[in-house]
Amino acid sequence: MKEFEIFLEVFYRFEMGGEDPLFVLEEIIKRENLKEDLKEELKEIIIKIKNSIDLIDKMIEENVLNWDKERILKVDLTLLRIGIGNFLFGKKDAKKIINDILNLSKKYSTENSYKFLNGVLDKIAKKLGKL
């Protein structure tokens, strides 16, 4: 299971059912038999994203013009949060982050979601000086 798929499962379950992200991560670690170093890296980013949800959501709202956050598909909202959280707290290049998010959207979201996500993430990455 790839890193960003783990983030997606963790934060989608948080968004939809209010499950504790660290509990979900532990469940995935056991299920997928993840290495200890990856576990710690994921845990650190997950905590930072969870603690920054309000800031991340504000960034989304400021960059999605004429679009109420409540109208964004939950999977797309989750992917935006993961992408922005990784811009802020991850070690990967912004282009790689966007690419990983777009690949997940093509797998788990609607046919055209990747266009929406690409536009928003590109705009935010540029504002953050990541692109």
C-alpha positions, -999 to 999 in steps of 0.1 A, spaced: 0 0 0 15 33 -11 19 62 13 -7 84 -2 -33 56 -2 -26 52 35 -33 90 40 -65 87 20 -78 58 40 -68 75 73 -84 108 66 -114 95 47 -123 74 77 -118 104 99 -140 126 76 -168 100 72 -169 83 106 -149 104 129 -124 76 135 -92 86 152 -65 89 125 -38 73 147 -60 44 155 -67 39 118 -30 42 110 -22 15 136 -48 -8 120 -33 -2 86 3 -8 99 -8 -42 113 -27 -51 82 0 -41 57 30 -50 79 46 -16 74 82 -9 83 89 10 115 106 40 98 76 45 74 52 42 104 69 70 122 71 93 91 34 87 84 24 92 120 42 126 122 25 139 91 -9 126 101 -7 143 134 4 176 118 -24 174 92 -51 166 118 -39 194 140 -40 218 110 -74 208 95 -89 243 101 -59 261 85 -59 236 55 -97 240 51 -93 278 51 -67 275 23 -91 253 3 -120 278 8 -98 307 -3 -87 289 -34 -120 274 -46 -139 304 -58 -176 303 -59 -177 268 -45 -190 259 -10 -167 234 8 -198 214 16 -203 208 -21 -169 192 -26 -170 154 -28 -157 140 5 -130 120 -13 -119 151 -31 -119 172 1 -98 145 17 -74 144 -13 -70 182 -11 -63 181 26 -37 154 21 -20 173 -7 -19 206 12 -8 189 43 21 173 25 30 207 9 32 221 45 47 191 64 60 165 40 94 161 24 83 153 -11 84 177 -41 52 195 -48 50 181 -83 53 146 -69 26 153 -43 2 166 -70 9 137 -92 2 112 -64 -30 130 -55 -42 131 -92 -35 93 -96 -56 86 -65 -84 108 -77 -85 88 -110 -87 56 -90 -111 67 -62 -131 97 -74 -151 109 -104 -139 110 -140 -132 148 -139 -121 153 -103 -85 153 -112 -89 185 -132 -105 203 -102 -79 189 -78 -50 198 -101 -62 234 -104 -66 239 -67 -34 222 -56 -14 239 -83 -27 273 -72 -20 266 -35 15 252 -42 24 283 -61 11 306 -33 32 285 -8 63 289 -30 64 252 -36 62 254 -74 
